[in-house]
Amino acid sequence: MSNAPPANLTDIPKKHKAAVYDKPGTLSTKVVEVDTPEPGPGEVLVRLTHSGVCHSDYSVMVNGWKALPFPTPEGQVGGHEVRGQLFFYPPAPGAGGSRRRRRRHRRRVVPSRTLSNSMLTPPGVGFVAKLGPGLDKSPVKVGDRVGIKWVSAICGACPACMHGHDALCPNNKVSGYYTPGTFQEYAVGPADYVTPVPDGLDSALAAPMLCAGVTVHSALKKAQVAGGKFVVVMGAGGGLGNIAVSIAAKGVGARVIGIDHGSKEKLVKDAGAEFFIDFTKVTDVEKAVKDVTEGLGAHAVLVLTASNQAYAQAPMLCRFGGRVICVGIPEGELQPIGGAIPAVMIFKELTITGSAVGNRLEAIETLDFAKRGIATSKIRLAKLEDLTSVFQEMHDGKIEGRVVIEM
């Protein structure tokens, strides 16, 4: 279990390793040295040990999401859930890009409300190495193991924050897009927003739980899934789906129908799915779902895959009063949900709901699920230098579960 803090935790270097997107718009990363940030008032410096790798990171790297307001800048540190004091680390002189262009990127502030999360998941987990000013009486202490989430900071005072919609805070900070991400050894975050990691939970498992895990936990709550109800998980063998299946089956007692490529059937069944549908072999997915749901369809459908085709199918997989929960963000040009036909929506009384990511309480609940063995995921460890090859595997659809970077 990888829970021990690094040796000489408080011996903080002036520079540290980070993986940056050196050629945004293409599949390429580069490991470089960057300045170690100093925690400001109310902030803590975290020595990161683990960070999950998410499809959202891939989409940001290749500029795949047309909904984002600006292209990813050269030198962006990738990875979710970390808040830095610069919007990104600019290229070193001579590393490409004019000084004028770099200055323009540093000044640009991106409204984080435009961001959402597709598998939305990997966070950074590590140990508090230093406290910023004003934290003498803080419950967070040096040596504490904490996680920095995808939404790494919120204002705490707006209507969205007060209602628990952390991801919708207009002043929040989102990692990996004009803010340094968690593919690095050190990051800063607000002391009142980092998530404590419970004893007995492996850091390598805690990392994806704080993004993918909390995302699907929140989505399942929005789906109003209860024991004995049928829930379809589209993309059941992916990083989010693998965890969603386990929480739905083991934590809620739902009857899970996993849909994915046939090569992931064992993974999905092992996570707790009662039924599995191989979309590459089954030509009529709607019929296959109704065959195992008493001819009615599912009570809820979680769309975790970034596929417009999956979204078009989802409403047809629901029974009367069913709910479609939108989580995966398709790349390319924006398209409406193909299956959201008004007559179908009305006569079946369907509900379509978006779900970006969970709040701070749901993050704590998710880590408790993981500690008790309810929320599980297949984990594969990799090094920071392996990131480009991991993204290539992700592009090729070869990853089962989650890859976690160990630093």
C-alpha positions, 0 to 999 in steps of 0.5 A, a space after each residue: 500500500 503506497 501510503 508512506 510520505 516521501 523522505 525529507 518531506 519538508 526539504 522542498 526543492 526550488 524546482 521540480 519535475 512536471 509533464 507539460 503539453 509541449 505541442 498542444 493540438 497533438 498527442 505529445 507531452 514533455 517532462 521538464 523542470 518548473 519552479 516550485 510554487 510558494 503557498 499563499 495565505 490560506 494555502 498548502 503546498 502538497 508533495 504529490 505522489 499520485 495522479 490519475 490520467 483522465 480522458 479529459 486531460 487527453 481532450 485538453 491536450 489535443 484541443 478536442 473540446 470545441 466547447 472550450 473558449 481558448 486553445 490549450 497554451 504551450 507549456 500547460 501542465 496537465 492533470 486535474 485538481 491542482 491550483 497554482 499561482 500562474 495560469 500555466 508554466 510558459 515555455 522557457 526562452 528559446 523553447 518556442 513561442 514569442 515572448 509577446 505570445 507568452 505574456 498574452 497567455 499569462 494574462 488570459 483568465 478563462 471562466 471556469 464555468 465553461 469547463 465540465 468533466 468528461 470522465 471527469 476524473 483523476 485528482 492528485 494525492 500527496 502529503 502537505 509539505 508546507 503551510 501558507 501564512 495564516 494557517 497556524 490554527 488550521 486543522 490541516 497539518 504538515 504531513 497530512 495526506 490529502 487530495 486536490 480535486 478537479 475543481 481545486 478551489 471555490 469561492 464558497 459564497 455564491 449561490 452555486 457553492 451554497 447549494 453544493 454545486 461546486 463545479 458551477 461556481 463562477 469563481 472556481 479553479 479547475 486544474 490542467 487548463 490555464 492552471 497547472 495540473 497534477 502531472 507534477 511533484 508539487 502543487 498548492 491548494 486551499 487548506 479549506 478545500 483539499 480532501 483528507 484521505 482516510 487511513 487504510 486507503 491506498 493513495 493509488 486508488 484514492 487518486 482516481 476516486 477523487 475525480 472519476 469516483 466522485 463524479 460517478 457517485 454524484 451522477 448516481 445520486 442524480 439518477 436516483 438509483 436505488 436497490 433493485 432498480 436497473 441502471 445502464 452504464 454506457 462505457 462500463 469498462 472505462 475509468 469512470 464506468 469501472 467505478 460506477 458499476 462497483 458503487 451502483 452494484 455494491 453500494 446501492 444494490 442496483 441491477 447493473 447493465 454494463 455496455 462496452 467493448 467485448 474485451 472488457 466484459 470480465 472487468 465489468 462483471 468483476 466490478 459487479 455488473 449483472 448483465 453485459 452487452 457488447 456493443 460491437 456484436 449486439 446490433 439492437 442494444 435497445 432490445 438487449 436492454 429490454 430483454 433483461 428488464 422485463 421488457 420495460 427498459 432501465 430506470 436510469 442510464 449513465 452516459 460515461 462514454 464521450 460518444 454522440 451515438 451513445 447519447 442518441 441511444 440512451 433515451 431509448 434504453 429507459 423505461 417510463 419515468 427514466 433518467 438519462 445522466 450526461 457525463 461524457 463530453 464528445 469531442 469535435 463539433 457540438 451536437 444535440 442529443 439525437 434521441 431526445 425526441 419530444 414525443 418520446 420524452 413526453 410520452 415516457 416522461 423522461 428526464 435528461 440531466 447533466 452531471 459535471 462533478 461532485 462536491 466536497 461532501 461527495 468526495 469524502 463519501 466516495 473515499 469512504 466507499 473506497 476504503 470499505 471496498 465498495 468503490 473499486 477500480 482496476 489500477 495500473 501504475 505508470 511513471 511521469 515519463 510514460 505519459 505520452 504512451 499512456 495517452 496513445 493507449 487511451 486514444 487507441 481504446 486499449 486502457 481498462 480501468 484507470 492508469 495512475 501516475 506515480 511520482 
